[in-house]
Amino acid sequence: MADDPPIWGSADGDRFTADAPRVYTRAQWRARPARRPAKVLNRRPDHIVIHHTATANSRDTSLAHAFALSRFIQSFHMNRNGWDDAGQQLTISRGGIVMEGRNRSLRAVRARDLAVGAQVLHHNSHTIGIENEGTYSSRAVPRRLWHSLVEVCVWLCRAYDLEPRKAIVGHRDLNNTACPGDALYAKLPALRRSVSARLGGSPDQEPTDESQQGPENSTDDSGFPVLPSIDDLT
């Protein structure tokens, strides 16, 4: 099974924009082979589901760290959960680096199809999921991640002709889970507004407030300890 070719953006480092999306492929982060190809449905998703990875809030924003994060998630999903591959279609590191998750996801977005993931119990056949690195029970989302999250949602809303105020939801809106954490979930109205503004032609994004960060999971650790409450996906 061949990996999709990369989607390259501008020369501005790893900064993701909906106008010139830069998504790192599975080949680039050295994904292991999936047990079987993802099922691709010839229809668009109707919701974009926001997750957090429930891992450490690392200060490492490097590309190497982001790639290691994707490998960690895939290994956890395949080894511990017994899934065919990584569950989510897209992953964003705390440094704002955007990566393909489940196999065939990039090709499906370009074709306006849906590569079915394993990221929302009972709702995988009509949703596309974004894993955001970190644990956001109380800590704010870092600015680089927030910028990329807004732009990824703009990119997906354009590709699938979605209305952000209806389409963007948190994992907890569909399943009994704390994901994506209280702090990130509280930012979803701002996310919807920022995506709507970008779709309307405004370059502006609502800023994150990184000053309102509590002590929970404050760490310089670049590893990926899994919390007991990691997403209860299937």
N, C-alpha and C positions, 0 to 999 in steps of 0.2 A: 504494500500500500504506500504510494508516494505521498510525501508531504506537500502541502500547497506552497507555491512560491511566496516570498515575503511581500508584504505591503509596505512600501517605503514612503517616508514622509520627506520633509525638508531636511536641509543639512544642519538644522538647529538642534544638535545633540539628539536626545531621545524624546524630545518634547512632542507629545501627541496632539494633533489638531484634527478636527473633523474634515477640514478642507484638504489636508494632506496626511492621511492616517498612516502612522508607523506602528505596525503590529509585528512583534517578533514571533516567528513561526516555531512550531514544535521542533523542527530540525535545528534551529538556532539555539534553543535551550536544551537540546539533546534529550528529547523525550524518549522513553522506552516504547517499543511497539505496543499498540493497543491489542487487546485480546481479539477484538473483531472491529470492523469499521462501524462508525456511528451510523445510525439510521438517519437518513435525510428526507424530510417531508417537503413536498412541493407546495409550501404555503409559508406565510410569514408568521412570526410569533405575535401575540397580542399584548404581551407584557415583558418589560425588562426588569429582572429581579436583582436587587442589590443585596449582596452578602458581605460579611467580613470573614476572614480566614480563622479567627479565634486563635491566632498565634501571637508571638511577642511583638511589641511595637518597636521594632528595630530602628536604629538610626543609620543603618547602612543603606544608602541609596544607590549603590553601584549596580551596574549591569550584571556582574557576576552574582551578586546577592539575589537579584530578581530571577535569574535563571535557576539558581539553586532553590528558590522558593517554588517555582513551577515544578521542578523535579520532586521536591518534598511532597507537594500536594498530590501529584500523580501517584507517587509511591504509597502515600497514606490511603488514597481512595482505592487503589488496586490491591494493596497487600492487606490492609486492615478491614476495609469495607467489602472487598471481594468484587469490585466493579470491573467493567471492561477497560476503563480508562479514567482520566480525570473527569470529574462530574460537570464542572462549569465550562462554559464556552470561552470565556475571557477572564484574564487575571490582570490586576493592576498592582504593582509594588508600591511601597510607601514613597519611593522615588519617582512615581508617576510613569514607570515603564509598563507598557501594555503588551501582553503576550496571549497567543492562542492557547486555549486549554484543551478541550475535547477535540479529537481528530475530526477533520472535515469542516470545522467551524468557519474558518475564513472563506473557504470556497462557497459555503452555504450563504454567508452574508452577502458576498458579491453577487450571487445568483438570486438573492431575495428569497432564499429557502431557509429552512431551519434544521440544523444538525441537532438531533435530540440528545440532551444531556441527562445527567442524574443529579439535579441540583434543587429540585422542589418536589417533594412527595405528592403524587397524584396530579401534578401540573407540568410535567416535563414536555408533554407533546404540544404545548402552546406558549412556552416561555423561553427566554434566553437569559442566562445568568452571568453576572459579573462578580468575581471574588476580589475583594479589596483587602490587601494585606494589613493585618493588625487586629487588635481587639478594641472595640469602640463602645464598651459599656459606659465609660465616663470620659475617656480621653478624646480630644478633638481630632478630626481628620487632618493630616498634614497637607500643606498647600499644594505640593506637587501632585499628590494623589488626587486631591479634589479637582484640580485643573483637568487632569486626564479623565477622571470620572465624568465630568460635565461634557467634555469633548467626545468621549466614547458614546455617551448617550445621545448626543447630537448626531453623530455618525450613524448610529443604529436607527434613530427616529427617521432620518433622511432615507436610509436604505429600505426601511420597512413601512414608511409613510405612517408613523405612529404619532399620536398626540401625547406629549410628555405628561400632561396633568392627569391623564388616565392610565398611561402605559407604565410609568415608573413606579414600582412598588418595592417594599421591603420583603425579605423572606418571611418575616413574621406575619405579614398580611395574608399569607397563603398556608402557612403551617404553624404548628404550636412550637415555637422556638424563640429564643432571645435574639437571634440573628436579625439584623446586622449590628446589634448593640444599641443601647438607648441613645448614645450621642450621635451616631451616624443616622439612626432612624429619625431623630429629631431634625436632621438636616435635609430630609427628603423633600419637604415643601420648597426649600431654597434651591435644591437640585432641579426640581421641576420648573421653577421660575427661571433659573439660569439657562436651562436647555431651551425653554420657550423663547427667551430673549435672543439666544443665538440663532434659533431657527427663523426668528423675525428679522435678522440682520444686525443685531447689536453684538459688538465684540465683548461686551462686559460680562463678567461673572461676579456673583456675590462672593465676598471673601469669606474664608473660614476664620474662626477665632481660636487660634492655637493657644491663647493665653488661658482659656478655661479648661485646663487639663488637671484632673485629679491624680492621686498617687497610684491608682490601679494600673498594674502592668507596665509601670514606667521602667524602662530598661535600655541599656546600650547593647544588649545581647543581639548578635547577628544570627543566632540559631533559630529553630522553629519548634519550640515546645508546643505540643498539642494540649489544649485545655480540655477538661472533661466535657464541656458543653459545646464541643465542635459540632458544626451543622448536622442535624439529624436528617440526613438526606437518604434517598433510596434510588 
